[in-house]
């Protein structure tokens, strides 16, 4: 039953129903973020109206959507349609009805944690990219590259697959970069130095010399990815605990 799996407070990603098939094609998919407020019936959920960053995304009655719900039992997906929307105690909410069964699934995309972490990066030459992706390069080489052309940035969100961040420099789509950052895991800071490829870049409106970048990790190790996902879920648990007071 729905209420046996999904609980109030569970995080949700919302996409257009007809865009899910593009995941395997590595095409850009617009994702909006929400959370479960209540299980109204065994086929109806009350969710927060989704957002993209700080911008509200209002669900439409004629459109079908796909939900990815992050539960304590793993990730589940289902197709939904909007049946009601209204404002409740200064919050915009949506009541959605499932038109497909709830299904557990695995996917290549990773849950994105909204957070602000300082990072440094350097745009790589083709030769440097080849060396870092194809050869066993000592850590000292990473340090020397960053020190030659360090650009400061700050993350908007982070996942096991990549980062969305802002900086004062415009990066060309398809360019490779070496990114360095630290995150707290357990009782220590974990250092990451990863090659990433620029997937998207755009100038932010009304913010002079500020660009938003979306990059995908290219050579992150299995251990590094596991550590990063561990950090994300530790932060998510901390946020939930703070929300409950």
GIWOTA-V756707 format. One record per pair of residues at least 12 apart in sequence whose ideal C-beta (glycine too) atoms are under 8 Angstrom apart, sorted by the first residue. I is the first residue (numbers start at 1). J is the second residue. D is the distance in whole Angstrom. If there is no record, write none. Layout:
I|J|D + I|J|D
//
This chain:
1|42|6 + 2|39|6 + 2|42|5 + 2|43|7 + 2|45|8 + 2|98|7 + 2|102|6 + 3|39|5 + 3|42|7 + 5|71|6 + 5|73|6 + 5|76|6 + 5|102|6 + 6|36|6 + 6|39|6 + 6|45|7 + 6|69|6 + 6|71|6 + 6|76|7 + 6|102|7 + 7|36|7 + 7|39|8 + 7|71|7 + 7|72|7 + 8|36|5 + 8|37|6 + 8|38|6 + 8|39|7 + 9|35|6 + 9|36|6 + 9|240|6 + 9|243|7 + 9|244|8 + 10|35|7 + 10|36|5 + 10|69|6 + 10|70|6 + 10|71|5 + 11|33|7 + 11|34|8 + 11|35|5 + 11|69|8 + 11|70|5 + 11|111|7 + 11|236|7 + 12|33|7 + 12|34|4 + 12|35|6 + 12|36|6 + 12|47|6 + 12|50|8 + 12|67|5 + 12|68|7 + 12|69|5 + 12|70|7 + 13|31|5 + 13|32|7 + 13|33|6 + 13|34|8 + 13|67|7 + 13|68|4 + 13|70|8 + 13|111|7 + 14|31|7 + 14|32|4 + 14|33|7 + 14|34|6 + 14|50|5 + 14|57|7 + 14|59|8 + 14|65|6 + 14|66|7 + 14|67|6 + 14|68|8 + 15|29|6 + 15|30|7 + 15|31|6 + 15|32|7 + 15|65|7 + 15|66|5 + 15|68|8 + 16|30|7 + 16|63|7 + 16|64|8 + 16|65|6 + 16|66|7 + 17|63|8 + 17|64|4 + 17|65|6 + 17|66|5 + 17|79|6 + 18|64|8 + 19|66|8 + 20|66|5 + 23|107|7 + 23|108|7 + 23|109|6 + 28|199|7 + 28|200|7 + 29|109|8 + 30|52|7 + 31|112|8 + 32|50|3 + 32|51|6 + 32|52|5 + 32|57|5 + 33|50|6 + 33|51|6 + 33|52|8 + 33|112|8 + 33|114|7 + 34|47|5 + 34|48|5 + 34|49|7 + 34|50|4 + 34|51|7 + 35|47|7 + 35|48|5 + 36|69|7 + 37|93|6 + 40|95|6 + 43|97|6 + 43|98|5 + 44|83|7 + 44|95|6 + 44|96|7 + 44|97|5 + 44|98|7 + 45|67|8 + 45|80|7 + 45|95|7 + 45|96|5 + 45|98|8 + 46|93|6 + 46|94|7 + 46|95|5 + 47|67|8 + 47|93|7 + 47|94|6 + 47|95|8 + 47|96|6 + 48|91|7 + 48|92|7 + 48|93|6 + 48|94|8 + 49|85|7 + 49|91|8 + 49|92|4 + 49|93|6 + 49|94|5 + 50|94|8 + 53|156|7 + 56|92|6 + 58|85|7 + 58|92|8 + 59|82|5 + 59|85|6 + 59|94|5 + 59|96|7 + 60|82|7 + 61|81|8 + 61|82|5 + 61|83|8 + 63|81|8 + 63|82|7 + 64|79|6 + 64|80|7 + 64|81|5 + 64|99|7 + 65|79|7 + 65|80|5 + 65|81|7 + 65|82|8 + 65|96|7 + 66|78|7 + 66|79|6 + 66|80|8 + 67|79|8 + 67|80|6 + 67|96|7 + 68|107|8 + 69|102|8 + 70|111|6 + 73|104|7 + 74|104|6 + 75|104|7 + 75|105|6 + 75|106|7 + 75|107|7 + 75|111|8 + 76|102|5 + 76|103|6 + 76|104|5 + 76|105|7 + 77|102|8 + 77|103|6 + 77|105|5 + 78|98|5 + 78|100|5 + 78|101|7 + 78|102|5 + 78|103|7 + 79|98|7 + 79|99|5 + 79|100|4 + 80|96|4 + 80|97|6 + 80|98|6 + 80|99|7 + 81|96|7 + 81|97|6 + 81|99|6 + 82|94|6 + 82|95|7 + 82|96|6 + 83|95|5 + 83|96|7 + 83|97|5 + 108|161|8 + 109|159|8 + 109|161|7 + 110|159|4 + 110|160|4 + 110|161|4 + 110|229|7 + 111|159|6 + 111|160|8 + 111|232|7 + 112|157|4 + 112|158|7 + 112|159|4 + 112|164|7 + 113|157|6 + 113|158|6 + 113|159|7 + 113|232|4 + 113|235|6 + 113|236|6 + 114|156|7 + 114|157|5 + 115|155|6 + 115|157|7 + 115|158|6 + 115|235|7 + 116|154|5 + 116|155|6 + 116|156|7 + 117|154|7 + 117|155|4 + 117|158|7 + 117|181|6 + 117|182|8 + 117|183|6 + 118|152|7 + 118|153|8 + 118|154|6 + 118|181|7 + 119|152|8 + 119|153|5 + 119|154|7 + 119|155|6 + 119|163|7 + 119|165|6 + 119|179|6 + 119|180|6 + 119|181|4 + 120|146|6 + 120|150|5 + 120|151|7 + 120|152|6 + 120|153|7 + 120|179|7 + 120|180|5 + 120|181|7 + 121|146|8 + 121|150|8 + 121|151|5 + 121|153|6 + 121|167|8 + 121|177|5 + 121|178|6 + 121|179|4 + 121|180|7 + 121|196|8 + 122|145|6 + 122|146|5 + 122|148|7 + 122|149|4 + 122|150|6 + 122|151|7 + 122|177|6 + 122|178|5 + 123|149|7 + 123|151|8 + 123|171|7 + 123|175|6 + 123|176|7 + 123|177|5 + 124|145|7 + 124|175|8 + 124|176|5 + 124|177|6 + 124|178|6 + 124|195|7 + 128|145|6 + 128|176|8 + 128|178|8 + 129|176|4 + 129|195|7 + 132|178|7 + 132|195|5 + 132|219|7 + 133|195|6 + 133|218|6 + 133|219|6 + 139|193|7 + 142|178|6 + 142|180|8 + 142|193|5 + 145|178|5 + 146|178|6 + 146|180|6 + 146|193|8 + 151|167|6 + 151|168|8 + 151|169|5 + 152|167|7 + 152|168|8 + 153|165|5 + 153|166|6 + 153|167|4 + 153|213|7 + 154|166|6 + 154|167|8 + 155|181|7 + 156|212|7 + 158|228|7 + 158|232|7 + 159|228|8 + 159|232|7 + 160|220|8 + 160|225|5 + 160|228|5 + 160|229|5 + 160|232|7 + 161|216|6 + 161|217|6 + 162|196|7 + 162|199|7 + 162|214|7 + 162|215|5 + 162|216|4 + 162|217|5 + 163|179|7 + 163|196|7 + 163|214|8 + 163|215|6 + 163|217|8 + 164|212|7 + 164|213|7 + 164|214|5 + 164|215|8 + 165|212|8 + 165|213|6 + 165|215|8 + 166|204|7 + 166|210|6 + 166|211|7 + 166|212|5 + 166|213|7 + 167|210|8 + 167|211|6 + 167|213|7 + 168|209|5 + 168|210|6 + 168|211|7 + 169|211|7 + 170|201|6 + 170|203|7 + 170|211|5 + 171|198|5 + 171|201|5 + 171|211|7 + 171|213|6 + 172|198|7 + 172|201|7 + 173|198|5 + 173|199|7 + 173|200|7 + 173|201|6 + 174|197|7 + 174|198|6 + 175|197|7 + 175|198|5 + 176|195|6 + 176|196|7 + 176|197|5 + 176|198|8 + 176|218|7 + 177|195|7 + 177|196|6 + 177|197|8 + 177|198|7 + 177|215|7 + 178|193|7 + 178|194|7 + 178|195|6 + 178|196|8 + 179|192|8 + 179|193|7 + 179|194|5 + 179|195|8 + 179|196|5 + 179|215|7 + 180|192|7 + 180|193|5 + 183|228|7 + 183|231|5 + 184|231|7 + 185|227|6 + 185|230|6 + 185|231|5 + 185|234|7 + 186|234|8 + 190|227|6 + 190|231|7 + 192|220|8 + 192|224|6 + 192|228|7 + 194|217|5 + 194|218|8 + 194|219|6 + 194|220|5 + 194|224|7 + 195|217|8 + 195|218|5 + 195|219|5 + 196|215|4 + 196|216|6 + 196|217|5 + 196|218|6 + 197|215|6 + 197|216|5 + 197|218|5 + 198|213|6 + 198|214|8 + 198|215|6 + 199|214|5 + 199|215|6 + 199|216|5 + 200|213|7 + 200|214|4 + 201|213|5 + 201|214|7
//
